[in-house]
Amino acid sequence: MNTSLDSSLLITDVQARAVNVPLEHPVRTSVGVVASAPLVLIDLYTNQGAVGHAYVFTYTPLALRATRRMLLTLGGVLKGQPLAPIDLDQLLAQRLRLLGRTGIALMASAGLDMAAWDALAKTRGVPLVELLGGTRRAIEAYDSHSMDGRELGVARAELAMDQGFRAIKTKVGYATLAEDLGVVRALRGVIGDDTQLLVDYNQGLSATEAVRRIRALEDEGIGWVEEPTLQEDYAGHARIRERVRLPIQMGENWCGPDEMAKALRAGACDLAMPDAMKIGGVTGWLRAAALAQSHGVPMSSHIFQEVSVHLLAVTPTRHLLERMDLAAPVLAQPLAFANGRAIAPAQPGTGIAWNEEAVREFLV
């Protein structure tokens, strides 16, 4: 794949704005609550008129200003550079070598990468998936829910079924195993046996407790168990895998393809679900997809659905797209789902564009 252009196509400016977007349903997990979606919106300008758009998700409003400042600082490094995303990735990696490309620096680099690929696809006049050598195709999605309890969990499951989803995810890790089982069985009663039910512990258990709870779930028709223990504990995940029958899913917290490679070498998971931001943007995702293919591991996405729908279409072991509309309130046209699937938009780029009135409303 040739991503280079002649030096006449240059980056002229990078702008970033912080917004705090309300969520219809706060993301409740076993380890805390994400009450809103703190996002930094990125606009990458070129000298030929194309503007690349992307956003990063900071998880807490406390990180918004620092992330915006890092984006503007690293964006300054890119000014005057040719719009060649792989070269830009190498440039930022070199500049951050001594500091380390982790945390906010990683997030900012990935956001700039996604914006650069968006601008390049717009310049070429094609959707991102086509720039990457793939075709627009329907990607099966799962509706991603929170630790909602029985009443809200059942209501959200019923809505997901009405919308055509054939897979849903719920967060578990309640105070007792009995509560986990009660919620899982209530949801199964709504979705029936033909719909996948996925569960996510959000790192909330010790390895020993994870084995106990997962074994209790083995007869409940669970499609995967996500991050049962601390995500960085690859050995712990591997021990869990050895002792249970359900597939273990992880990957949303891998910071770059190198961490993914370590997890796969350790035998930490059966399935992979990188986060487009934490894995390193489009460029990082492509490297992660190659790792998943070489290990024969099905690969799903974590949030960032607008970009991920393009990326999964070129992922050899693609599995499921996570549907979670974190950015929908500030998008001119949120990603559309029909019958539990999504297709990358036909317009050039990723399809991300801002609803400027909403941006002004939620600006921090």
C-alpha positions in Angstrom: 0.0 0.0 0.0 1.5 3.3 -1.1 0.5 6.1 1.4 3.0 8.7 0.3 2.2 11.8 -1.7 4.5 14.3 -3.2 5.7 17.1 -0.9 3.2 19.6 -2.3 0.5 18.1 0.0 1.4 19.5 3.4 -0.1 19.9 6.8 -0.6 23.6 7.5 -2.3 23.6 11.0 -3.7 21.5 13.7 -6.5 22.7 16.0 -8.1 21.0 19.0 -11.2 21.7 21.1 -12.2 20.1 24.4 -15.9 19.1 24.9 -17.7 17.3 27.7 -20.6 15.4 26.1 -23.6 14.1 28.0 -24.3 10.3 27.8 -27.8 8.9 27.6 -26.7 6.2 30.0 -23.6 6.7 32.2 -21.1 3.9 31.7 -21.2 2.1 35.1 -18.5 -0.5 35.7 -17.3 -2.6 38.6 -14.5 -0.1 39.2 -16.2 3.2 38.7 -18.6 5.3 36.6 -18.0 7.3 33.5 -20.7 10.0 33.8 -20.0 11.9 30.6 -17.8 11.6 27.4 -14.9 14.0 27.7 -13.6 14.4 24.1 -10.9 16.4 22.4 -11.9 17.2 18.8 -9.1 17.4 16.3 -9.0 19.4 13.0 -5.9 18.8 10.8 -5.6 21.3 7.9 -3.8 20.8 4.6 -2.6 23.3 2.0 -5.0 21.7 -0.6 -8.1 22.3 1.4 -8.8 18.9 2.9 -9.4 18.9 6.7 -9.0 15.7 8.7 -11.2 15.2 11.7 -10.8 12.8 14.6 -11.4 12.8 18.3 -9.9 11.2 21.4 -11.7 10.1 24.6 -10.0 11.1 27.9 -12.3 9.0 30.2 -12.2 11.8 32.8 -12.8 15.5 32.4 -9.6 16.0 34.5 -7.5 15.0 31.5 -9.2 17.2 28.9 -7.0 20.3 29.1 -3.8 18.4 29.3 -4.7 16.2 26.4 -5.7 19.2 24.3 -2.4 20.9 25.1 -0.5 17.8 24.1 -2.4 17.6 20.9 -1.6 21.2 20.0 2.0 20.7 20.9 2.5 17.6 18.9 0.4 19.1 16.1 2.9 21.8 15.9 5.6 19.2 15.2 3.5 18.1 12.1 3.1 21.6 10.6 4.8 21.8 7.2 5.2 18.0 7.0 3.9 16.0 4.0 0.6 14.3 4.6 2.0 10.8 4.8 0.5 9.1 8.0 3.1 6.3 8.3 6.0 8.8 8.0 4.2 11.1 10.5 3.9 8.2 12.9 7.6 7.5 12.7 8.3 11.2 13.2 6.2 11.4 16.4 7.7 8.1 17.7 11.2 9.6 17.3 10.3 12.8 19.0 8.8 11.0 21.9 11.5 8.3 22.2 13.0 9.6 25.5 9.7 10.6 27.0 7.9 7.4 26.0 4.8 7.3 23.8 2.4 6.3 26.5 -0.6 8.0 28.3 -1.6 11.3 27.0 1.3 11.4 24.5 0.0 8.1 23.0 -3.6 9.3 22.9 -2.6 12.6 21.2 -0.3 10.8 18.6 -3.1 8.4 17.8 -5.7 11.2 17.4 -3.4 13.0 15.0 -2.8 9.8 13.1 -6.6 9.2 12.6 -7.0 12.9 11.5 -4.2 12.5 9.0 -5.6 9.4 7.5 -9.0 11.1 7.3 -7.5 14.1 5.4 -5.5 11.8 3.1 -8.7 9.8 2.2 -10.5 13.0 1.5 -7.7 14.2 -0.7 -7.9 11.0 -2.6 -11.7 11.3 -2.8 -12.4 7.8 -1.2 -13.7 6.4 2.1 -10.9 5.4 4.4 -11.7 1.7 3.9 -11.0 2.1 0.2 -7.8 4.0 0.8 -6.7 1.1 2.9 -7.4 -1.3 0.0 -10.7 -2.7 1.2 -14.3 -2.4 0.3 -17.3 -1.0 2.2 -19.1 -4.0 3.8 -21.6 -4.6 6.6 -19.9 -5.3 9.9 -21.8 -7.1 12.6 -22.0 -5.1 15.8 -22.8 -5.7 19.4 -24.7 -3.2 21.5 -22.6 -2.3 24.5 -24.3 -1.7 27.8 -23.2 -0.9 31.3 -23.6 -2.4 34.8 -27.3 -1.6 34.6 -28.9 -3.9 37.1 -31.9 -6.0 36.1 -34.6 -3.4 35.4 -32.5 -1.1 33.2 -30.5 -4.0 31.8 -33.7 -5.7 30.6 -35.1 -2.5 29.1 -31.9 -1.8 27.1 -31.7 -5.4 26.0 -35.3 -5.2 24.7 -34.5 -2.1 22.8 -31.3 -3.6 21.3 -33.4 -6.6 20.1 -35.9 -4.3 18.5 -33.1 -2.5 16.7 -31.9 -5.8 15.2 -28.8 -6.5 17.3 -27.8 -10.2 17.6 -25.2 -9.6 20.3 -25.2 -7.4 23.4 -22.6 -6.9 26.1 -23.3 -6.2 29.8 -20.9 -5.2 32.5 -20.8 -7.4 35.5 -18.8 -7.8 38.7 -21.5 -7.0 41.2 -20.9 -7.5 44.9 -21.8 -11.1 44.7 -21.8 -13.9 42.2 -25.5 -14.4 42.7 -26.1 -10.8 41.4 -24.0 -11.5 38.4 -25.9 -14.6 37.6 -29.3 -12.9 38.3 -28.6 -10.2 35.7 -27.2 -12.6 33.1 -30.2 -14.8 33.4 -32.6 -11.9 33.3 -31.0 -10.7 30.1 -31.0 -14.2 28.6 -34.7 -14.3 29.2 -35.1 -11.3 27.0 -32.7 -12.0 24.2 -33.3 -15.7 23.8 -30.8 -18.4 22.9 -29.9 -17.1 19.4 -28.4 -13.8 20.5 -24.8 -13.6 21.8 -24.5 -12.4 25.4 -21.0 -11.0 26.3 -19.9 -10.0 29.7 -17.2 -7.5 30.9 -15.6 -7.5 34.4 -13.6 -4.3 33.7 -10.6 -5.7 35.6 -12.6 -5.9 38.8 -11.6 -9.4 40.1 -8.6 -11.2 41.4 -7.5 -14.1 39.2 -8.8 -16.6 41.8 -12.2 -15.0 42.1 -12.4 -14.6 38.3 -12.0 -18.4 37.9 -14.8 -19.0 40.5 -17.2 -16.6 38.8 -16.4 -17.6 35.2 -16.9 -21.3 36.0 -20.4 -20.4 37.4 -21.2 -18.7 34.1 -20.1 -21.6 31.9 -23.6 -22.9 31.4 -25.2 -19.5 30.7 -24.3 -19.3 27.0 -21.7 -16.5 27.4 -19.9 -15.5 24.2 -16.9 -14.0 25.9 -15.6 -12.8 29.3 -13.8 -9.5 29.0 -10.9 -8.3 31.2 -11.7 -10.5 34.3 -8.6 -9.2 36.1 -6.0 -6.4 35.9 -5.4 -5.9 32.2 -1.6 -5.7 32.6 -1.6 -9.1 34.4 -1.1 -11.2 31.3 0.1 -14.2 33.4 -3.0 -13.9 35.5 -5.2 -13.9 32.4 -3.3 -16.9 31.1 -4.0 -18.8 34.3 -7.6 -17.9 34.2 -7.8 -19.2 30.6 -6.3 -22.5 31.6 -9.0 -23.1 34.2 -12.2 -22.0 32.4 -14.1 -23.0 29.3 -15.3 -19.6 28.2 -13.3 -17.4 25.7 -11.3 -14.6 27.4 -11.4 -11.2 25.7 -9.1 -8.3 26.2 -7.3 -5.5 24.4 -9.0 -2.2 25.0 -6.2 -1.1 27.2 -3.3 -2.3 25.1 -1.1 0.8 24.5 0.3 0.1 21.1 0.9 -3.2 19.1 3.9 -4.1 21.3 1.7 -4.6 24.3 -0.7 -6.7 22.2 2.2 -8.8 21.1 3.2 -9.4 24.7 -0.3 -10.4 25.7 -0.6 -12.9 22.8 2.8 -14.4 23.5 1.7 -14.9 27.1 -1.5 -16.7 26.0 -3.5 -14.1 27.9 -6.6 -14.2 25.7 -8.6 -16.1 23.1 -10.0 -12.9 21.5 -8.6 -9.4 20.9 -10.4 -6.0 20.9 -7.9 -3.1 20.4 -9.0 0.5 21.0 -8.3 2.6 17.9 -6.9 5.4 20.1 -4.8 3.3 22.5 -3.4 1.0 19.9 -2.0 3.9 17.9 -4.7 5.1 15.5 -5.2 3.7 12.0 -1.5 3.0 11.7 -1.3 1.1 15.0 -4.5 -0.8 14.1 -3.1 -2.1 10.9 -0.1 -3.5 12.8 -2.4 -5.0 15.4 -4.6 -6.6 12.7 -1.4 -8.3 11.3 -0.6 -9.7 14.8 -4.2 -11.0 15.2 -3.9 -12.7 11.8 -0.6 -14.3 12.6 -1.9 -15.7 15.9 -5.3 -16.7 14.4 -7.1 -14.5 16.9 -10.6 -13.0 16.1 -10.4 -9.2 16.5 -13.2 -6.8 17.5 -13.1 -3.1 18.2 -13.4 -1.0 21.3 -15.5 2.3 21.0 -14.4 4.8 18.2 -17.0 3.2 16.1 -16.8 5.8 13.3 -13.2 4.8 12.5 -13.4 1.2 13.6 -16.1 0.4 11.0 -13.5 1.2 8.3 -10.7 -0.7 10.1 -12.6 -3.9 10.8 -13.5 -4.1 7.1 -9.7 -4.5 6.3 -9.0 -6.8 9.3 -8.5 -10.4 8.2 -9.8 -11.9 11.5 -12.6 -9.3 12.0 -15.2 -10.2 14.6 -17.5 -7.6 16.1 -17.9 -3.8 16.1 -18.7 -2.2 19.4 -21.7 0.1 19.2 -21.3 2.8 21.8 -22.2 6.3 20.6 -19.8 8.4 22.8 -19.4 11.2 20.2 -22.9 11.2 18.6 -24.1 14.4 20.2 -21.3 16.4 18.5 -21.3 14.7 15.1 -23.1 16.1 12.1 -24.0 12.5 11.1 -23.5 9.7 13.6 -22.7 6.2 12.3 -25.9 4.5 11.2 -26.7 0.9 12.3 -29.3 -1.3 10.7 -30.3 -4.8 11.7 -27.4 -4.9 14.1 -24.8 -4.0 11.5 -23.0 -0.9 10.3 -21.3 0.0 6.9 -18.6 2.7 6.5 -20.1 5.8 5.0 -19.7 6.3 1.3 -18.3 9.8 1.4 -14.5 10.5 1.4 -12.7 10.0 4.7 -14.0 8.5 7.8 -17.4 10.3 7.8 -16.6 12.3 10.9 -17.8 15.9 10.8 -18.8 18.2 13.6 -22.2 19.5 14.6 -20.8 23.0 15.4 -23.8 24.2 17.3 -23.5 21.2 19.6 -19.7 21.6 19.9 -20.3 25.2 21.1 -22.8 24.0 23.6 -20.5 21.4 25.2 -17.2 23.3 24.8 -15.0 23.3 27.9 
